[in-house]
Amino acid sequence: MFFTSPLFMPLFIPFIPIIGAGVVSTSLVYGMRRLAVLDHPNHRSAHSAPIPKGGGIGIMLSFMLFYPFFGTLFRGYGWATLCVACALGLLCGVSWLDDLYQYSPLVKLAAQCCAAVFVVCAGCLLVPLSPFLMIVAGVWLVFCMNAVNFMDGLNGLIAGCLFTGSVFLACCASFLGIVEIRGVALLFAASLAGFLPFNFPQARIFMGDVGSQGCGLLAGIAALFVAHFTSPNTPSGCLMGFALLFPLLYDVSLTLIRRAWRKQRLTQAHREHFYQIFHQNGVAAPLITLGEIALTLWSGSIALAVARLPLHQGAPLLVVLLLLPQGLWSAWAFLRCSRSVKQA
């Protein structure tokens, strides 16, 4: 009872469960290098030799092991914690089986939809939502799961961006009036930190669908939490979760739009994401990953800068300032691609 009082929880949170999650994650990821199935390279791969995948099991298990110490992302204990755990367990279980047996995309989509419905409808948000907002929240979660999964194709990219975003969110949680999320954000960051040394700058194990899908779900849930519970003193701060995910969402969205414009199948595997274009045209993988991390820091910083503005002023300003560096990033990718074509 002493350590669970409101006075001592801020002192207790940062040390024991978070460090424990990092240690457990590191141990599990190290063990999975011997047990995980191999990812054999194909025409879409950034690696040239078989590398184990399934490191996401270490991330997810370490997170869920220590998650009860923080109650839940959603202002409540017990039932909401169990709901998040069940949704995450279902999604990760199907994703791990997919890593082993390569299921149809429809099976994965069904698992994503079930996890999203469970989170939205099982009381995890603890706020009354209209049917329309419930649909919007569910679509958002499914999109986040797929976006993170699509972007998980380069050493350290997803783990690095989500680690950076989690630490950034934890640092500005008090300013946004959502101090409850600080411990969970640091817990997620610690779980990712246990995986990162094995994946960046040289990959000795991949996250796999079990990690990318689970991370996408948690990132989407965190963004919903920020949107619902940010303090009225920082009205535009409700966009912080969206901003921290913006570099990943921008790449996926623009790639899908380009493929739809060319009337290509959206479900077909491809190598047209910007990070893939960079890598195919000679940019070193660590540089690409560091660029995406820098974009994540920029996005969070801009969201923090406009947080006190009214939403009708802060939202358009945020979007414009987020699009500027992303536009330069995209232009550089196309420029690299055009130069390579001319040289060929």
C-alpha positions in Angstrom: 0.0 0.0 0.0 2.9 2.3 0.7 4.2 2.3 -2.9 0.8 2.4 -4.5 -0.2 5.6 -2.9 -0.5 8.6 -5.3 2.4 10.3 -3.5 4.9 7.6 -4.0 3.8 6.1 -7.4 5.7 8.6 -9.5 8.9 7.7 -7.6 8.2 3.9 -7.7 7.3 3.6 -11.4 10.5 4.5 -13.1 12.8 2.0 -11.5 11.6 -1.5 -10.7 9.0 -2.5 -13.3 10.6 -0.6 -16.2 14.1 -1.8 -15.6 12.6 -5.3 -15.1 10.8 -5.1 -18.5 14.1 -4.1 -20.2 16.0 -7.0 -18.6 13.2 -9.5 -19.4 12.9 -8.3 -23.0 16.6 -8.5 -23.6 16.7 -12.1 -22.2 13.7 -13.2 -24.2 14.9 -11.7 -27.5 18.3 -13.3 -26.9 16.6 -16.6 -26.4 14.4 -16.3 -29.4 17.5 -16.0 -31.6 17.9 -19.8 -31.1 14.2 -20.7 -31.2 12.7 -18.4 -33.8 11.9 -19.4 -37.3 14.2 -18.1 -40.0 13.2 -15.3 -42.3 14.6 -16.2 -45.7 15.3 -13.2 -48.0 13.2 -12.6 -51.1 12.9 -9.9 -53.8 11.4 -7.5 -51.2 13.9 -8.1 -48.4 16.5 -5.6 -47.2 18.7 -8.5 -45.9 20.6 -11.1 -48.0 21.0 -14.0 -45.6 18.4 -15.9 -43.4 17.8 -14.1 -40.1 15.6 -15.3 -37.2 12.3 -13.5 -36.7 10.1 -13.5 -33.7 11.9 -11.0 -31.5 8.6 -9.3 -31.0 7.7 -12.1 -28.6 10.2 -10.7 -26.2 8.8 -7.2 -26.6 5.2 -8.3 -26.1 5.8 -10.7 -23.2 8.0 -8.3 -21.2 5.4 -5.5 -21.7 2.4 -7.7 -20.6 4.4 -9.2 -17.7 4.9 -5.7 -16.1 1.8 -4.0 -17.4 -0.4 -4.8 -14.4 2.0 -2.7 -12.2 0.5 0.3 -14.0 -3.1 -0.7 -14.0 -4.0 0.3 -17.5 -3.6 2.9 -20.1 -7.2 3.8 -19.6 -7.8 5.3 -16.1 -9.0 2.2 -14.4 -7.9 -1.2 -13.2 -8.8 -4.8 -13.5 -11.3 -5.2 -16.3 -9.7 -2.7 -18.7 -6.3 -4.2 -18.1 -7.7 -7.7 -18.9 -9.3 -6.4 -22.0 -6.1 -4.9 -23.4 -4.2 -8.1 -22.5 -6.8 -10.3 -24.2 -6.8 -8.2 -27.4 -3.0 -8.1 -27.5 -2.8 -11.8 -26.8 -5.2 -12.7 -29.6 -3.5 -10.5 -32.1 0.0 -11.7 -31.2 -1.0 -15.3 -31.2 -2.4 -15.2 -34.7 0.5 -13.1 -35.8 3.0 -15.6 -34.5 1.2 -18.4 -36.2 1.3 -16.3 -39.4 5.1 -16.0 -39.0 5.2 -19.8 -38.9 2.6 -20.8 -41.5 2.0 -17.7 -43.7 -1.8 -17.3 -43.4 -4.0 -15.5 -45.9 -4.1 -11.7 -45.4 -7.8 -12.1 -44.6 -7.0 -14.1 -41.6 -4.6 -11.4 -40.3 -7.2 -8.7 -41.0 -9.9 -10.7 -39.1 -7.5 -10.9 -36.1 -6.9 -7.2 -36.3 -10.6 -6.4 -36.5 -11.3 -8.6 -33.5 -8.6 -7.0 -31.4 -9.8 -3.5 -32.4 -13.5 -4.4 -31.6 -12.5 -5.9 -28.3 -10.5 -2.8 -27.3 -13.3 -0.3 -28.4 -16.3 -2.3 -27.2 -15.1 -4.0 -24.1 -14.9 -0.8 -22.0 -11.2 -0.1 -22.4 -11.8 3.6 -23.2 -14.0 4.1 -20.1 -15.7 7.0 -21.9 -19.1 7.0 -23.7 -18.6 6.8 -27.4 -21.2 7.2 -30.1 -21.5 4.4 -32.7 -19.7 6.6 -35.2 -16.8 7.3 -32.9 -16.5 3.6 -32.1 -16.2 2.8 -35.8 -13.6 5.6 -36.2 -11.6 4.3 -33.2 -11.8 0.7 -34.6 -10.7 1.8 -38.1 -7.8 3.8 -36.5 -6.5 0.8 -34.6 -6.7 -1.5 -37.6 -4.9 1.2 -39.7 -2.2 1.6 -37.1 -1.6 -2.2 -36.9 -1.2 -2.4 -40.7 0.9 0.8 -40.9 3.4 -0.4 -38.4 3.5 -3.8 -40.0 4.1 -2.4 -43.5 6.9 -0.2 -42.2 8.7 -3.0 -40.4 11.2 -3.8 -43.1 14.4 -2.1 -42.1 16.8 -2.5 -39.2 15.6 -0.6 -36.2 13.1 1.5 -38.0 9.9 0.6 -36.2 11.5 -0.2 -32.9 13.6 3.1 -33.0 10.6 5.3 -34.0 8.3 3.8 -31.4 10.9 3.9 -28.7 11.6 7.6 -29.5 7.9 8.4 -29.5 7.2 6.5 -26.2 10.0 8.4 -24.4 8.9 11.7 -25.9 5.3 11.1 -24.8 6.4 10.1 -21.3 8.5 13.3 -21.0 5.6 15.6 -22.0 2.8 13.6 -20.2 2.6 16.1 -17.2 2.4 19.1 -19.5 -0.5 17.5 -21.4 -2.3 16.5 -18.2 -2.0 12.7 -18.8 0.5 11.8 -16.2 -1.1 8.3 -16.0 0.4 7.4 -19.4 4.0 8.1 -18.3 4.7 4.8 -16.7 3.1 2.7 -19.5 5.0 4.7 -22.2 8.3 4.1 -20.4 7.4 0.4 -20.0 6.8 0.1 -23.7 10.1 2.0 -24.4 12.0 -0.4 -22.0 10.5 -3.4 -23.8 11.6 -2.0 -27.2 15.0 -1.1 -25.7 15.6 -4.8 -25.0 15.1 -5.6 -28.6 16.9 -2.7 -30.3 20.5 -3.9 -29.8 19.7 -7.1 -31.6 18.1 -5.3 -34.5 20.1 -2.1 -35.0 22.4 -1.2 -36.7 23.0 -4.9 -37.7 20.0 -7.2 -37.5 20.5 -10.4 -35.6 16.8 -11.0 -35.2 13.7 -9.4 -36.7 10.6 -8.3 -34.8 8.2 -10.4 -37.0 4.5 -9.9 -37.3 4.0 -10.8 -33.7 5.9 -7.7 -32.7 4.9 -5.2 -35.4 1.2 -6.0 -35.1 1.3 -5.8 -31.3 3.3 -2.6 -31.3 0.9 -1.1 -33.8 -2.1 -1.9 -31.5 -0.4 -0.4 -28.5 0.6 2.7 -30.4 -2.9 3.2 -31.7 -4.4 2.7 -28.2 -2.0 5.2 -26.7 -2.9 7.8 -29.4 -6.6 7.3 -28.5 -5.8 7.7 -24.9 -4.0 11.0 -25.6 -6.9 12.2 -27.8 -9.5 11.5 -25.1 -7.8 12.6 -21.9 -5.4 15.5 -22.7 -6.0 18.4 -20.4 -8.3 21.3 -21.5 -5.4 23.6 -20.9 -3.7 22.0 -24.0 -6.5 21.6 -26.4 -4.3 20.8 -29.5 -2.2 18.4 -27.4 -4.8 15.8 -28.1 -3.0 15.4 -31.5 0.3 14.4 -29.9 -0.3 10.6 -30.4 -1.2 11.2 -34.0 1.9 13.4 -34.5 4.3 10.9 -33.1 3.0 8.3 -35.5 2.8 10.7 -38.4 6.1 9.7 -40.2 5.0 6.1 -40.4 1.4 6.9 -41.3 2.5 9.4 -44.0 4.7 6.9 -45.7 2.0 4.2 -45.7 -0.8 6.5 -46.7 1.0 8.1 -49.6 2.3 4.8 -50.9 -1.3 3.4 -50.8 -2.6 6.5 -52.7 0.2 6.2 -55.3 -0.6 2.5 -55.9 -4.4 3.2 -56.0 -3.8 6.0 -58.6 -1.9 3.5 -60.7 -4.7 0.9 -60.2 -2.3 -1.6 -58.6 -3.6 -4.1 -56.0 -3.3 -2.6 -52.6 -2.9 -6.0 -50.9 0.0 -7.1 -53.2 3.5 -7.1 -51.7 5.7 -4.4 -53.0 8.8 -2.3 -52.4 7.4 1.2 -52.9 7.6 2.7 -49.4 10.0 5.6 -49.2 12.3 3.8 -46.8 12.5 1.0 -49.4 13.1 3.4 -52.3 16.0 4.9 -50.3 17.5 1.5 -49.5 17.2 0.3 -53.1 19.0 3.4 -54.3 22.1 3.2 -52.2 21.2 5.0 -48.9 22.6 3.1 -45.9 19.9 1.4 -43.7 21.1 3.0 -40.5 20.9 6.5 -42.1 17.3 5.8 -43.2 16.3 4.7 -39.7 17.9 7.7 -38.1 16.1 10.0 -40.6 12.8 8.4 -39.6 13.6 8.8 -35.9 14.5 12.5 -36.5 11.1 13.0 -38.2 9.4 11.5 -35.2 11.2 13.9 -32.9 10.3 16.8 -35.2 6.6 15.7 -35.2 6.5 15.4 -31.4 8.2 18.8 -30.9 5.8 20.6 -33.2 2.8 18.9 -31.5 4.2 20.1 -28.2 4.7 23.7 -29.5 1.1 24.0 -30.7 -0.5 22.2 -27.8 -1.8 25.3 -26.0 -3.5 26.6 -29.2 -7.2 26.1 -29.7 -7.8 23.0 -31.8 -9.1 24.9 -34.8 -5.8 26.8 -34.9 -3.4 24.1 -33.7 -4.6 21.3 -36.0 -4.0 23.0 -39.4 -0.7 24.5 -38.2 0.4 21.1 -37.0 -0.4 19.4 -40.3 1.4 22.0 -42.4 4.5 21.9 -40.2 4.5 18.1 -40.2 4.1 17.9 -44.0 7.0 20.2 -44.8 9.9 17.9 -43.7 7.9 14.8 -45.0 7.6 16.5 -48.4 11.4 17.1 -48.5 12.0 13.5 -47.4 9.7 12.2 -50.2 11.3 14.5 -52.7 14.7 13.2 -51.8 13.5 9.6 -52.3 12.1 10.4 -55.7 15.3 12.3 -56.6 17.5 9.3 -55.6 15.3 7.0 -57.6 15.4 9.2 -60.8 19.1 9.5 -60.6 19.5 5.8 -60.3 17.3 5.3 -63.4 19.3 7.8 -65.4 22.6 6.1 -64.4 21.2 2.7 -65.4 
